[in-house]
Amino acid sequence: MFALYKKSQGDGKAAYQFVEKASLFGFHKGYIPWLLKFQVPTGQGEPFEWHLDIETALTQRDDVNGNALIIDLKPYDKTYVFLCEVVEAWGHSDYGWTPMMLHLRGLIVDRDINSIDKKMFECQTAEIDDPIFSMYYLRGSVSDGRLVGLWTTPGPAINSVLLWPDVFEHFYTEAEKVIKHLRNPLISRTERFRGFWPS
């Protein structure tokens, strides 16, 4: 289950306030394809390797009343709460499909459900589990600078993400950059995106 939240930070804490239910996927209502369409280069076709900085992309949109996308990984569990923030997304769009990797932050990881209000909660920055990675397979791609297809997950018929070597290497490289950045916060996000690594 996905939702849009307003996030604020300070004093070693991050606070989140529920705005509305949301979708990550789907050509018409999904936040990821909607945000992605604004950065597809003119005339871009397949293959297309792309990256979305979710918080930055949300903040740049005047028509969005929130700056964080949250995944409730256990929406029906009556014992524990597991909430993650979607930080970044990488995709490899080709042959009408897009395998995608998400960088998540574990905000509330298996906490007692009676101790958390999902509509409004805080977490200590030092206690956030970051990074966590998740993989998806989407029915959609790009053609002539536009998104094409449904941009939805294929459902139970395909429950595994198939990655050819070049796509796997792309995701592995980006995940490694995230991990190195979090171990060395002096490396800026801009430098990380450019592939800059000090020796």
Backbone as CSV, one residue per row, in Angstrom:
resi,resn,N_x,N_y,N_z,CA_x,CA_y,CA_z,C_x,C_y,C_z
1,MET,0.846,-1.180,0.000,0.000,0.000,0.000,0.888,1.237,0.000
2,PHE,0.551,2.219,-0.815,1.383,3.395,-0.994,0.622,4.653,-0.588
3,ALA,1.367,5.678,-0.146,0.725,6.919,0.265,1.693,8.078,0.111
4,LEU,1.115,9.276,-0.054,1.869,10.520,-0.109,1.864,11.148,1.276
5,TYR,3.039,11.597,1.724,3.182,12.226,3.031,3.914,13.564,2.892
6,LYS,3.759,14.405,3.913,4.598,15.586,4.073,5.686,15.247,5.082
7,LYS,6.926,15.530,4.703,8.059,15.203,5.563,8.754,16.483,6.016
8,SER,9.144,16.515,7.283,9.964,17.605,7.806,11.098,16.990,8.620
9,GLN,12.230,17.679,8.665,13.404,17.149,9.347,14.029,18.205,10.242
10,GLY,14.617,17.750,11.346,15.310,18.645,12.261,15.558,17.986,13.590
11,ASP,16.610,18.444,14.290,16.952,17.927,15.618,17.133,16.413,15.626
12,GLY,17.698,15.879,14.543,17.972,14.444,14.493,16.751,13.581,14.310
13,LYS,15.647,14.194,13.875,14.410,13.443,13.683,13.812,13.758,12.310
14,ALA,12.990,12.841,11.832,12.200,13.049,10.624,10.741,12.808,10.986
15,ALA,9.881,13.756,10.624,8.459,13.653,10.943,7.666,13.511,9.649
16,TYR,6.654,12.641,9.671,5.860,12.346,8.485,4.372,12.498,8.808
17,GLN,3.663,13.206,7.924,2.223,13.408,8.078,1.508,12.940,6.819
18,PHE,0.547,12.056,6.995,-0.210,11.485,5.879,-0.971,12.574,5.123
19,VAL,-0.914,12.486,3.780,-1.667,13.402,2.920,-2.799,12.663,2.229
20,GLU,-2.444,11.596,1.496,-3.462,10.845,0.768,-2.884,9.521,0.289
21,LYS,-3.766,8.568,0.014,-3.337,7.319,-0.605,-2.811,7.620,-2.011
22,ALA,-1.891,6.791,-2.468,-1.261,7.046,-3.761,-0.939,5.734,-4.448
23,SER,-0.537,5.832,-5.707,-0.056,4.689,-6.483,1.351,4.999,-6.977
24,LEU,2.210,4.007,-6.943,3.534,4.170,-7.533,3.508,3.855,-9.017
25,PHE,2.654,2.904,-9.401,2.668,2.376,-10.758,1.367,2.701,-11.479
26,GLY,1.412,2.552,-12.795,0.244,2.840,-13.618,0.452,4.113,-14.420
27,PHE,0.232,4.036,-15.716,0.500,5.161,-16.613,-0.283,6.404,-16.222
28,HIS,-1.532,6.244,-15.789,-2.395,7.392,-15.537,-2.321,7.925,-14.106
29,LYS,-2.068,7.050,-13.116,-2.122,7.493,-11.729,-0.842,7.240,-10.942
30,GLY,0.111,6.540,-11.508,1.323,6.190,-10.777,2.309,7.341,-10.696
31,TYR,2.828,7.573,-9.501,3.761,8.680,-9.316,5.068,8.487,-10.070
32,ILE,5.571,7.252,-10.137,6.857,7.050,-10.801,6.773,7.343,-12.303
33,PRO,5.835,6.768,-13.059,5.763,7.152,-14.470,5.398,8.623,-14.657
34,TRP,4.588,9.180,-13.774,4.213,10.588,-13.912,5.419,11.509,-13.737
35,LEU,6.245,11.246,-12.722,7.439,12.057,-12.514,8.477,11.815,-13.598
36,LEU,8.562,10.565,-14.054,9.550,10.226,-15.075,9.284,10.929,-16.397
37,LYS,8.022,11.102,-16.752,7.705,11.662,-18.072,8.255,13.073,-18.262
38,PHE,8.508,13.786,-17.154,9.022,15.147,-17.261,10.518,15.185,-17.570
39,GLN,11.195,14.045,-17.470,12.636,14.056,-17.715,13.071,13.121,-18.843
40,VAL,12.122,12.593,-19.609,12.494,11.783,-20.769,12.946,12.726,-21.891
41,PRO,14.163,12.570,-22.394,14.651,13.464,-23.449,13.806,13.372,-24.721
42,THR,13.736,14.468,-25.430,13.012,14.501,-26.695,13.569,13.451,-27.654
43,GLY,12.671,12.655,-28.214,13.080,11.645,-29.187,13.667,10.385,-28.590
44,GLN,13.699,10.283,-27.269,14.305,9.124,-26.613,13.555,7.841,-26.942
45,GLY,14.300,6.829,-27.325,13.737,5.510,-27.568,14.406,4.474,-26.686
46,GLU,14.201,3.212,-27.019,14.826,2.122,-26.282,16.224,1.841,-26.820
47,PRO,17.118,1.361,-25.955,16.983,1.213,-24.504,17.183,2.558,-23.804
48,PHE,16.606,2.680,-22.622,16.685,3.933,-21.870,16.951,3.625,-20.408
49,GLU,18.135,3.990,-19.923,18.479,3.865,-18.514,18.156,5.191,-17.833
50,TRP,17.363,5.154,-16.781,16.936,6.396,-16.155,17.027,6.332,-14.641
51,HIS,16.986,7.512,-14.043,17.071,7.653,-12.586,16.120,8.740,-12.129
52,LEU,15.429,8.499,-11.022,14.539,9.482,-10.409,14.941,9.711,-8.958
53,ASP,15.236,10.960,-8.614,15.384,11.363,-7.218,13.980,11.774,-6.773
54,ILE,13.306,10.901,-6.023,11.875,11.071,-5.751,11.579,12.357,-4.973
55,GLU,12.298,12.598,-3.880,12.005,13.777,-3.069,12.204,15.063,-3.864
56,THR,13.310,15.139,-4.608,13.573,16.331,-5.417,12.492,16.524,-6.466
57,ALA,12.112,15.424,-7.129,11.090,15.521,-8.173,9.750,15.965,-7.603
58,LEU,9.377,15.464,-6.421,8.123,15.876,-5.794,8.164,17.341,-5.378
59,THR,9.292,17.755,-4.813,9.426,19.134,-4.341,9.334,20.129,-5.490
60,GLN,9.785,19.740,-6.660,9.771,20.633,-7.819,8.387,20.792,-8.437
61,ARG,7.432,19.968,-8.000,6.087,20.035,-8.572,5.172,20.873,-7.674
62,ASP,4.670,21.974,-8.199,3.762,22.837,-7.440,2.391,22.198,-7.239
63,ASP,2.072,21.189,-8.059,0.748,20.562,-7.992,0.730,19.310,-7.123
64,VAL,1.760,19.113,-6.299,1.809,17.974,-5.385,1.875,18.502,-3.963
65,ASN,0.986,18.026,-3.099,0.897,18.513,-1.727,1.642,17.600,-0.762
66,GLY,2.840,17.194,-1.143,3.633,16.316,-0.294,5.017,16.151,-0.885
67,ASN,5.944,15.643,-0.084,7.316,15.487,-0.567,7.915,14.135,-0.227
68,ALA,7.064,13.151,0.094,7.566,11.810,0.403,6.533,10.759,0.006
69,LEU,7.007,9.691,-0.614,6.169,8.544,-0.938,6.530,7.408,0.022
70,ILE,5.513,6.875,0.688,5.717,5.862,1.724,5.058,4.555,1.304
71,ILE,5.783,3.448,1.524,5.245,2.109,1.291,4.944,1.469,2.642
72,ASP,3.725,1.013,2.814,3.351,0.216,3.976,3.497,-1.246,3.574
73,LEU,4.572,-1.880,4.026,4.885,-3.239,3.594,4.052,-4.297,4.302
74,LYS,3.395,-3.927,5.396,2.540,-4.880,6.105,1.212,-4.208,6.449
75,PRO,0.453,-3.811,5.422,-0.763,-3.021,5.685,-1.848,-3.772,6.458
76,TYR,-1.841,-5.101,6.389,-2.899,-5.873,7.043,-2.416,-6.626,8.276
77,ASP,-1.151,-6.432,8.626,-0.611,-7.090,9.815,-1.184,-6.418,11.063
78,LYS,-1.652,-7.211,12.004,-2.262,-6.675,13.221,-1.289,-6.605,14.390
79,THR,-0.017,-6.934,14.101,0.969,-6.949,15.174,2.097,-5.954,14.962
80,TYR,2.617,-5.911,13.722,3.799,-5.093,13.453,3.560,-4.092,12.326
81,VAL,4.350,-2.993,12.363,4.315,-1.952,11.331,5.662,-1.916,10.627
82,PHE,5.636,-1.831,9.286,6.859,-1.752,8.487,6.620,-0.684,7.411
83,LEU,7.176,0.512,7.639,6.991,1.641,6.723,8.328,2.056,6.121
84,CYS,8.346,2.225,4.808,9.557,2.645,4.100,9.274,3.870,3.241
85,GLU,10.263,4.746,3.140,10.186,5.884,2.228,10.883,5.522,0.916
86,VAL,10.261,5.871,-0.205,10.874,5.654,-1.514,11.800,6.832,-1.789
87,VAL,13.101,6.574,-1.863,14.097,7.638,-2.014,14.430,7.880,-3.477
88,GLU,14.732,6.800,-4.187,15.155,6.906,-5.586,14.629,5.714,-6.371
89,ALA,14.601,5.868,-7.684,14.231,4.770,-8.578,15.161,4.779,-9.779
90,TRP,15.562,3.585,-10.204,16.331,3.412,-11.438,15.591,2.430,-12.329
91,GLY,15.592,2.683,-13.617,14.936,1.775,-14.532,15.758,1.536,-15.782
92,HIS,15.477,0.426,-16.434,16.095,0.078,-17.724,14.952,-0.302,-18.656
93,SER,14.504,0.663,-19.451,13.341,0.458,-20.319,13.787,-0.059,-21.685
94,ASP,13.291,-1.250,-22.048,13.671,-1.862,-23.321,12.690,-2.993,-23.639
95,TYR,12.452,-3.230,-24.908,11.573,-4.303,-25.378,10.174,-4.223,-24.757
96,GLY,9.715,-3.006,-24.485,8.371,-2.831,-23.957,8.222,-3.055,-22.463
97,TRP,9.325,-3.360,-21.785,9.295,-3.633,-20.350,10.305,-2.747,-19.620
98,THR,10.107,-2.598,-18.303,11.047,-1.826,-17.489,11.300,-2.536,-16.166
99,PRO,12.422,-3.253,-16.043,12.841,-3.674,-14.702,13.286,-2.430,-13.942
100,MET,12.946,-2.364,-12.651,13.187,-1.152,-11.879,13.687,-1.505,-10.487
101,MET,14.616,-0.703,-9.998,15.137,-0.863,-8.636,14.777,0.377,-7.823
102,LEU,14.265,0.166,-6.613,13.953,1.256,-5.699,14.944,1.269,-4.544
103,HIS,15.372,2.461,-4.178,16.145,2.680,-2.955,15.148,3.131,-1.897
104,LEU,15.027,2.340,-0.820,14.087,2.617,0.248,14.827,2.958,1.539
105,ARG,14.141,3.738,2.381,14.599,3.955,3.751,13.618,3.273,4.687
106,GLY,14.125,2.404,5.541,13.265,1.751,6.524,13.014,2.675,7.701
107,LEU,11.862,3.328,7.711,11.548,4.316,8.748,11.073,3.647,10.035
108,ILE,10.100,2.778,9.900,9.551,2.013,11.022,9.619,0.547,10.617
109,VAL,10.508,-0.207,11.234,10.753,-1.586,10.818,10.310,-2.553,11.918
110,ASP,9.179,-3.217,11.645,8.644,-4.234,12.560,8.496,-3.716,13.996
111,ARG,7.881,-2.539,14.112,7.548,-1.995,15.423,6.133,-2.410,15.813
112,ASP,5.877,-2.466,17.107,4.562,-2.806,17.634,3.517,-1.847,17.078
113,ILE,2.465,-2.382,16.502,1.452,-1.566,15.851,0.779,-0.597,16.827
114,ASN,0.757,-0.952,18.109,0.119,-0.085,19.100,0.979,1.120,19.476
115,SER,2.236,1.130,19.016,3.142,2.232,19.361,3.266,3.256,18.239
116,ILE,2.573,3.029,17.114,2.735,3.883,15.937,1.382,4.346,15.413
117,ASP,1.286,5.633,15.114,0.150,6.171,14.378,0.609,6.359,12.936
118,LYS,0.104,5.546,12.035,0.557,5.601,10.644,0.238,6.925,9.960
119,LYS,-0.721,7.651,10.481,-1.100,8.924,9.871,-0.118,10.046,10.199
120,MET,0.548,9.923,11.341,1.497,10.951,11.777,2.510,10.302,12.711
121,PHE,3.771,10.266,12.295,4.775,9.607,13.118,6.124,10.292,12.962
122,GLU,7.008,10.022,13.911,8.378,10.511,13.879,9.333,9.346,14.005
123,CYS,10.534,9.527,13.484,11.567,8.515,13.673,12.909,9.212,13.847
124,GLN,13.762,8.622,14.667,15.103,9.145,14.862,15.944,8.843,13.629
125,THR,16.604,9.868,13.121,17.402,9.703,11.907,18.432,8.586,12.070
126,ALA,19.044,8.498,13.243,20.090,7.498,13.476,19.545,6.077,13.475
127,GLU,18.231,5.919,13.641,17.636,4.583,13.707,17.025,4.136,12.379
128,ILE,17.094,4.977,11.346,16.525,4.622,10.046,17.406,3.583,9.358
129,ASP,16.797,2.534,8.833,17.530,1.511,8.079,17.684,1.985,6.630
130,ASP,18.893,2.359,6.260,19.144,2.939,4.941,20.520,2.502,4.467
131,PRO,20.605,1.835,3.301,19.542,1.635,2.308,18.906,0.246,2.391
132,ILE,17.723,0.147,1.798,17.074,-1.115,1.478,16.749,-1.046,-0.012
133,PHE,16.907,-2.140,-0.737,16.630,-2.137,-2.175,15.495,-3.104,-2.500
134,SER,14.665,-2.703,-3.440,13.536,-3.524,-3.869,13.453,-3.492,-5.391
135,MET,13.081,-4.623,-5.984,13.032,-4.744,-7.441,11.598,-4.945,-7.919
136,TYR,11.289,-4.359,-9.073,9.973,-4.504,-9.692,10.132,-4.712,-11.192
137,TYR,9.070,-5.203,-11.806,9.012,-5.417,-13.245,7.754,-4.717,-13.740
138,LEU,7.887,-3.774,-14.666,6.754,-2.989,-15.133,6.515,-3.200,-16.616
139,ARG,5.237,-3.292,-16.987,4.847,-3.408,-18.395,4.744,-2.005,-18.979
140,GLY,5.853,-1.504,-19.505,5.880,-0.159,-20.060,7.296,0.205,-20.447
141,SER,7.432,1.180,-21.349,8.746,1.579,-21.815,8.663,3.003,-22.355
142,VAL,9.590,3.365,-23.234,9.608,4.692,-23.851,9.710,4.544,-25.363
143,SER,9.171,5.529,-26.072,9.266,5.571,-27.523,9.126,7.016,-27.983
144,ASP,10.089,7.480,-28.774,10.045,8.827,-29.336,9.823,9.886,-28.257
145,GLY,10.498,9.739,-27.138,10.448,10.742,-26.081,9.220,10.685,-25.194
146,ARG,8.427,9.619,-25.291,7.204,9.511,-24.493,7.134,8.137,-23.830
147,LEU,6.440,8.083,-22.692,6.176,6.796,-22.059,5.095,6.066,-22.835
148,VAL,5.259,4.766,-22.991,4.259,3.941,-23.669,3.982,2.710,-22.822
149,GLY,2.779,2.178,-22.947,2.411,0.983,-22.198,1.680,1.321,-20.909
150,LEU,1.387,0.282,-20.135,0.580,0.435,-18.928,1.374,0.923,-17.720
151,TRP,2.638,0.591,-17.652,3.492,0.911,-16.507,2.919,0.339,-15.213
152,THR,2.426,-0.887,-15.295,1.921,-1.610,-14.136,2.738,-2.879,-13.947
153,THR,2.668,-3.445,-12.747,3.322,-4.725,-12.503,2.495,-5.827,-13.172
154,PRO,3.133,-6.913,-13.598,2.419,-7.945,-14.345,1.515,-8.837,-13.511
155,GLY,1.546,-8.709,-12.202,0.682,-9.541,-11.377,1.306,-10.893,-11.066
156,PRO,0.522,-11.820,-10.526,1.062,-13.111,-10.053,1.608,-14.005,-11.165
157,ALA,1.271,-13.700,-12.414,1.775,-14.531,-13.509,3.294,-14.461,-13.602
158,ILE,3.874,-13.308,-13.242,5.329,-13.138,-13.241,5.708,-12.605,-11.873
159,ASN,6.287,-13.442,-11.023,6.602,-13.027,-9.662,8.097,-12.926,-9.413
160,SER,8.890,-12.875,-10.505,10.328,-12.737,-10.369,10.834,-11.739,-11.404
161,VAL,11.810,-10.907,-11.017,12.389,-9.923,-11.934,13.567,-10.573,-12.652
162,LEU,13.476,-10.694,-13.964,14.545,-11.288,-14.771,15.491,-10.186,-15.234
163,LEU,16.770,-10.336,-14.906,17.759,-9.317,-15.244,18.867,-9.915,-16.098
164,TRP,18.999,-9.403,-17.318,20.123,-9.780,-18.159,21.392,-9.111,-17.610
165,PRO,22.592,-9.609,-17.980,23.827,-9.111,-17.363,24.016,-7.599,-17.409
166,ASP,23.709,-6.950,-18.542,23.933,-5.503,-18.621,22.995,-4.737,-17.698
167,VAL,21.756,-5.209,-17.561,20.798,-4.556,-16.670,21.186,-4.784,-15.212
168,PHE,21.571,-6.017,-14.884,22.011,-6.325,-13.522,23.216,-5.471,-13.142
169,GLU,24.166,-5.340,-14.075,25.359,-4.539,-13.807,24.998,-3.078,-13.554
170,HIS,24.023,-2.562,-14.318,23.552,-1.187,-14.122,23.014,-0.999,-12.705
171,PHE,22.131,-1.886,-12.272,21.534,-1.765,-10.945,22.582,-1.974,-9.848
172,TYR,23.463,-2.941,-10.060,24.507,-3.203,-9.063,25.386,-1.971,-8.884
173,THR,25.769,-1.347,-9.995,26.627,-0.163,-9.944,25.951,0.977,-9.188
174,GLU,24.657,1.206,-9.465,23.936,2.291,-8.793,23.741,1.991,-7.313
175,ALA,23.454,0.740,-6.975,23.298,0.370,-5.570,24.612,0.552,-4.815
176,GLU,25.703,0.201,-5.459,27.015,0.357,-4.838,27.314,1.827,-4.550
177,LYS,26.912,2.714,-5.460,27.109,4.154,-5.242,26.332,4.629,-4.012
178,VAL,25.097,4.162,-3.879,24.273,4.546,-2.732,24.935,4.088,-1.432
179,ILE,25.371,2.832,-1.411,25.984,2.277,-0.202,27.249,3.039,0.156
180,LYS,28.092,3.341,-0.826,29.333,4.078,-0.560,29.030,5.492,-0.082
181,HIS,28.002,6.116,-0.662,27.628,7.469,-0.249,27.175,7.493,1.206
182,LEU,26.387,6.504,1.617,25.891,6.479,2.985,27.000,6.159,3.980
183,ARG,28.023,5.469,3.514,29.174,5.206,4.381,30.112,6.406,4.426
184,ASN,30.054,7.254,3.392,30.891,8.444,3.321,30.013,9.626,2.929
185,PRO,29.299,10.232,3.899,28.350,11.302,3.586,28.990,12.553,3.022
186,LEU,30.329,12.655,3.028,30.987,13.822,2.442,30.861,13.828,0.924
187,ILE,30.550,12.653,0.341,30.312,12.580,-1.096,28.905,13.104,-1.357
188,SER,28.800,14.172,-2.112,27.487,14.769,-2.346,26.652,13.910,-3.274
189,ARG,25.324,14.121,-3.228,24.437,13.389,-4.121,24.756,13.714,-5.574
190,THR,25.111,14.973,-5.856,25.427,15.359,-7.234,26.645,14.609,-7.733
191,GLU,27.672,14.513,-6.893,28.876,13.776,-7.267,28.566,12.302,-7.476
192,ARG,27.690,11.753,-6.629,27.326,10.334,-6.772,26.634,10.081,-8.092
193,PHE,25.699,10.959,-8.477,24.974,10.773,-9.726,25.906,10.884,-10.926
194,ARG,26.961,11.674,-10.784,27.914,11.823,-11.889,28.942,10.695,-11.912
195,GLY,28.898,9.837,-10.889,29.837,8.722,-10.838,31.191,9.135,-10.316
196,PHE,31.264,10.281,-9.593,32.534,10.770,-9.081,32.851,10.093,-7.751
197,TRP,34.048,9.517,-7.662,34.478,8.898,-6.406,35.897,9.333,-6.091
198,PRO,36.099,10.037,-4.972,37.476,10.396,-4.594,38.268,9.162,-4.228
199,SER,39.525,9.167,-4.511,40.387,8.012,-4.207,40.738,7.991,-2.732
